[in-house]
Amino acid sequence: MTNPILIVEDEVKIATLLSDYCEQAGFSTQLIHHGDEALEWLRSNQPRMVLLDLMLPGADGLTICQSIRKHSDVPVIMITARVEEIDRLLGLGLGADDYVCKPFSPREIIARIKSILRRVEKTSPQDSRLGLDTNSLRITFENKHIELTSVEFRLLQTLYDCPGRIYSRDHLMSLIYPDNRIVTDRTIDSHIKKLRKKLVALGVPEDPIHSVYGAGYKFE
């Protein structure tokens, strides 16, 4: 039997709703409403994925996520009640695969679950044919190539090197502009737009740069 999706959420109605949608999508689930009980369950069980609320009685979501990452790379989607919390979570570098803010659409959660599982459970990553040449600032795909600007290349390489990791706009700006020049967060959006056009021109079939609402960007 396939390992279940562990749903750690103290609001019973939300947990039940998530469970119902997961099971309709063909996943088995395990519901836990207390942080300490989640830690105990994880000591002897291996979930397929974890949907983890930030605010829990007992051990909170931060503690649980940190505990998981000490011994497992199981996918984790963190759920928070406040958009501003996402920036703090990103800054802590917890290693979660995605972040969702309440209120959310259960259908969106299912879509994110499927997307992450496709990525982590594939035997050969979709982006394996995409190559980056730091010497020429050139990217290649299926024997075709296209040149990027130095800023575009640094931006793509940052995202590409850590697939699935979400980078906030502020974090990306600090990485691609090490001279600390004054730019706005919309500058990142502009570079992403240009990168996407070049990837399309290169023939990449699906956009690998994903926008994460209220959080930033990730590469999948």
Secondary structure in CASP SS format (residue, H / E / C, confidence):
PFRMAT SS
TARGET T0000
AUTHOR 0000-0000-0000
METHOD secondary structure of the structure
MODEL  1
M C 1.00
T C 1.00
N C 1.00
P C 1.00
I E 1.00
L E 1.00
I E 1.00
V E 1.00
E C 1.00
D C 1.00
E C 1.00
V H 1.00
K H 1.00
I H 1.00
A H 1.00
T H 1.00
L H 1.00
L H 1.00
S H 1.00
D H 1.00
Y H 1.00
C H 1.00
E H 1.00
Q H 1.00
A C 1.00
G C 1.00
F C 1.00
S C 1.00
T E 1.00
Q E 1.00
L E 1.00
I E 1.00
H C 1.00
H C 1.00
G H 1.00
D H 1.00
E H 1.00
A H 1.00
L H 1.00
E H 1.00
W H 1.00
L H 1.00
R H 1.00
S H 1.00
N C 1.00
Q C 1.00
P C 1.00
R C 1.00
M E 1.00
V E 1.00
L E 1.00
L E 1.00
D E 1.00
L C 1.00
M C 1.00
L C 1.00
P C 1.00
G C 1.00
A C 1.00
D C 1.00
G H 1.00
L H 1.00
T H 1.00
I H 1.00
C H 1.00
Q H 1.00
S H 1.00
I H 1.00
R H 1.00
K C 1.00
H C 1.00
S C 1.00
D C 1.00
V C 1.00
P C 1.00
V E 1.00
I E 1.00
M E 1.00
I E 1.00
T E 1.00
A C 1.00
R C 1.00
V H 1.00
E H 1.00
E H 1.00
I H 1.00
D H 1.00
R H 1.00
L H 1.00
L H 1.00
G H 1.00
L H 1.00
G C 1.00
L C 1.00
G C 1.00
A C 1.00
D C 1.00
D E 1.00
Y E 1.00
V E 1.00
C E 1.00
K C 1.00
P C 1.00
F C 1.00
S C 1.00
P H 1.00
R H 1.00
E H 1.00
I H 1.00
I H 1.00
A H 1.00
R H 1.00
I H 1.00
K H 1.00
S H 1.00
I H 1.00
L H 1.00
R H 1.00
R H 1.00
V H 1.00
E H 1.00
K C 1.00
T C 1.00
S C 1.00
P C 1.00
Q H 1.00
D H 1.00
S H 1.00
R H 1.00
L E 1.00
G E 1.00
L E 1.00
D E 1.00
T C 1.00
N C 1.00
S C 1.00
L C 1.00
R E 1.00
I E 1.00
T E 1.00
F E 1.00
E C 1.00
N C 1.00
K E 1.00
H E 1.00
I E 1.00
E E 1.00
L C 1.00
T C 1.00
S H 1.00
V H 1.00
E H 1.00
F H 1.00
R H 1.00
L H 1.00
L H 1.00
Q H 1.00
T H 1.00
L H 1.00
Y H 1.00
D H 1.00
C C 1.00
P C 1.00
G C 1.00
R C 1.00
I C 1.00
Y E 1.00
S C 1.00
R H 1.00
D H 1.00
H H 1.00
L H 1.00
M H 1.00
S H 1.00
L H 1.00
I H 1.00
Y C 1.00
P C 1.00
D C 1.00
N C 1.00
R C 1.00
I C 1.00
V C 1.00
T C 1.00
D H 1.00
R H 1.00
T H 1.00
I H 1.00
D H 1.00
S H 1.00
H H 1.00
I H 1.00
K H 1.00
K H 1.00
L H 1.00
R H 1.00
K H 1.00
K H 1.00
L H 1.00
V H 1.00
A H 1.00
L H 1.00
G C 1.00
V C 1.00
P C 1.00
E C 1.00
D C 1.00
P C 1.00
I E 1.00
H E 1.00
S E 1.00
V E 1.00
Y C 1.00
G C 1.00
A C 1.00
G E 1.00
Y E 1.00
K E 1.00
F E 1.00
E C 1.00
END
